[in-house]
């Protein structure tokens, strides 16, 4: 039972002073009121009065009494002595010469201030608290130690020895773990346990175990790949284990156990105790069953997208080949029609004159040819889709016979068609005349229903698949048991849960329960803003109103680049010259010395596991992932922390999304405490933008985009950057899906101490729906729209006169939609805020709708109002436009640093599965934050040095400095993980061209 899990910092700070308390701490813990002084006054002699007063402060601040008063900082002794009127603190040397005196004073303090020993019932209460936390979460024992220490001090329990507390935590965690294993092991029947044990054995057609085979997800997009993915899901589903059996078990611990099962080897699982082995196998099957279903549906969606894309390519090629014939026919028809315009030709002679130019038969042939090759303006290349029926026939039976679809009311027609094809597709019928026809849109009609009015098998099948993809993306049709393709509506606050939280949600979001009150407030804001902007428009030289075209529009002049004053250039040069050169490897270790971010990395299954020099191994693995160079260049057989085995073990057991996220939060929170970072911003403003990466390997988690990926496929790393230059969240997106789907997710799911309330994006992140959701959640959405002047400006008062803005205020809002759906809107926003539903899943389902629901229309309506408020601010306030541009530029410049770090393998991401891509890009974000933090720390030191040298520094220049430089950081070739002793202890290395005595802090 491992108990040695405390960090050096925790050991040194437990029940001890680690430095001088600050003024707030002195005032809170060491201030003596009149009652304290009366109690202290009962002791005889200055030495006893000062001694007992210090013990009172120590037990309040440290949670325990000190036996050696020399360990109390000088500032504390002087602060306490002044309150007692004792001028000579050397009298403290006389205190405690008798051991009994200290014991008697401790007993008096315990009795008077009601402090208690760590004994029953407090041991029981703490054990219960720790057990509850250990059961519901997978918190590191170090965090539980801090929690226990805080709880003991809060309840005035004298701290026990550190080993007593660590032993208790280890015992409690072990009991919680054994309980989880026991409950999971009891879920399967005897027959199911026997089947689960077979997972560890080889399959019939492979030397791999069945478990290893099931771990491997699909990597190609094709009919056979879909069939294999479905078979993989069926294999897991056939075990008969169901998620409803897990309702009483902690989701976080189940997820971690399943992830561990996915990472560890079959050999390790086979060596486990029977109970643990069965628990691991059950967790694996239940988690991978959902994952396998998600993977199969991902392949289906990607495959249908490929069919549509291929159909478009084929159609475009056909179009190019037929253009010559089309042009020839069009010219002939134009000539024929020109006879109709000749006024001198009598009406009764027109037909004869046309046929004299083009014979009737020839004209009929030309008309037939034009009808065959001409495309309607809304053509979707459905003809070419039908031609790909052969590809569909390979996987559709598996889809229809295996996947159980469900639907919301809007998806009933699609579900009816699905049920029909499930019954009839296996037949050899060429016509489905009795099929449900509600799914057949006008654009599909001529391809589904032939001239004889029969419903063709091919046309109906492709029409259904097109409709199915659309319905699945909107989640009008969904799959129960799937995480990514399930019903997001079912995850919203429901029934009693919503009623219990309804008022709290309204209050937390800052919205009134009466929708009319909200509409009145919005109307007043919009009306007053229109009038303010209209009054100043004539003075606004950057904006011109153009009413000459069919639609009035505003023209907004581009922002002129800010001049860089000589003082700023000089300051930047001086700071650049002072920044010391550093290897990226050492930079990571140095940042760990400041922040302890490596403590957030804990073993996937044994959170107590620690090894010597683990921060070195973690830094090496982070470096390998972030720089995209792999482990090989970092392996040192003569360094225990850098051996091949150690690095592979560290990567497998410590590097994962949750640990990277926690470590990153430490860096972001540390950055927020630095004075220089606070000059740049307060953390309330952020931007979101995507970095594109080519993925040259076979993977389903990628998408095409010729602009960014050429002939390859790729992914987008959509990351969020604060106004302090720190990256606080990142999302991996296949291909280049619309940014607006994910922009809310970064704000709602980030786990740092920042609280950004305003976010800037480019045009791709904007939509009326997103504006509405941002307002409902209390955030400000400030995108940089590519053509803001051409946007529709909405009004709430139809009769209001906005002067020069009347021409552009042409959209009329309908507040009745908001009134009807107000409670549903708040329920949706509350569900997002409380994390009941993932923002991207909900937004995707709302954005994809061709026939928006009443809820979607209401959110769009309130979004239009808030978008108009934003547009009015945007055209009226140049500082606002520049603020948006500045923050977006910060994000783009940060991307340049990340590109420089991710230099290996041509900057291409070669991970096949989503988890690997997320882990690698998460490591890149963490290392980029480490670079930003290191630069900020040393820039602050450089500024302090310049001030000490008598330099006059301009605050405006300091605010325009950037920590996104990297020329002084070596990222190539040399990988040494050694630090000078002072730097290891958290001190700074000397600035360049300055002596160590002046600059080592």
Protein Blocks (a to p, Z undefined) as FASTA:
>chain_A
ZZblbcfklmmmgopafbdcdfklmmmmmpccfklmmmmmmpgcjklmmmmmmmmmmmmm
nopacfblklpcfklmmmmmmmnopablmlmmmgokamklmmmmmmmmmmmnopacdddf
klmmmmmmmmmmmmmpccdfklmmmmmmmmmmmnopacddfklmmmmmmmmmmmmmmmmm
mmmmmmpcfklmmmmmmmmpccfkbcbdfklmmmpccfbdcfklmmmmmmmmmmmmmnop
afklmmmpcfklmmmmmmmmmmmcfklmmmpcfklmmmmmmmmmmmmmmmmmmmmmmmmm
mmmmmmmmmmmmmmmmmmmmmmmmmmmmmmmmmmmmmmmmmmklcfklmmmmmmmmpgfk
lmmmmmmmmmmmpccfklghlmmmmmmmmmmmmmmmmmmmmmccdddfklmmmmmmmmmm
mmmmmpmbfbdfkbcfklmcfklmmmmpcfkopacfklmmmmmmmmmmmmmmnomacceh
iaklmcfklmpcehjlmmmmmmmmmmmnopafblklmmmmmmmmmmmmmmmmmmmmmmmm
kbccdfkbmbdcddddddddddddfklmmmmmmmmmmpccddfklmmmmmmmmnommmmp
ccfklmmbccehklmmmmmmmmmmmnonojmlmpcfklmklgfklmmmmmmmmgcfklmm
mmmmmmmmmmmmpmklmmnpgolaccddddddddfbdcfbbcddfklnomaccddddddd
dfkopafbdcddehjadfklmmmmmmmmpccfbdcfbdcddfklgcfklmmmmmmnopac
ddddfblmlpccddfblkbcehjmmmmmmbccdfklmmmmmmmmmmmmmmmmnopacfkl
mmmmmmmpmbdcfklmmmmmmmmmmmmmmmmmmmmmmklmmmmmmmmmmmmmmmmmmmmm
mmgghlpafbfbfklmmmmmmmmmmmmmmmmmmmmmmmmmmmmmmmmnopacdfklmmmp
cfkbcklpcfehiacdbddfklmnopacddehiafklmmZZ
